[in-house]
Structures are given as C-alpha cells and as structure tokens.
C-alpha cells in the first residue's frame, strides 16, 4: 500500500519537472496538463471530489513547468 502511495506522489512530480517544450509557455501548458491528470488520479484514489485536485494539480504543474524552463546559452 505504501508503494502505491509513493508512486502516485513521486511519478507525477518527476513528470511535471520534465515538462516538454522549449519556451516557458509551452512548458507551463504541458506541466499543467500533467498536473491536472495527476490531480484527477490522486483525487480518484483518495475518494475526493475530482474538480478540486485537478485544478490544484494543473496550477502546480503549470507553475513548475514554467519555472523549470531551461535557459538558452550562446
């Protein structure tokens, strides 16, 4: 049971940090999508209403995706 909980929490975190895209906008959108899906999964497993966790997940994923945009060095 603890392994399932750890997987549900750690895999989405890794996915949100590895959001796809080159610009901060692209990474925010993909991170938001990953976060929304993660929020739905966590909400469903926990038996919570699904809208709240999906919105929180989308906001956190978008923030993390935008914040981790790689800088282009010349």
NORKAFEN-V762094 format. One record per helix or strand of 2 or more residues. SS is the DSSP state (hx for helix, st for strand). FROM is the first residue (numbers start at 1). LEN is the number of residues. Records with the same first field share a line. If there is no record, write none. Layout:
SS=FROM-LEN, FROM-LEN
This chain:
hx=2-16, 24-23, 50-18
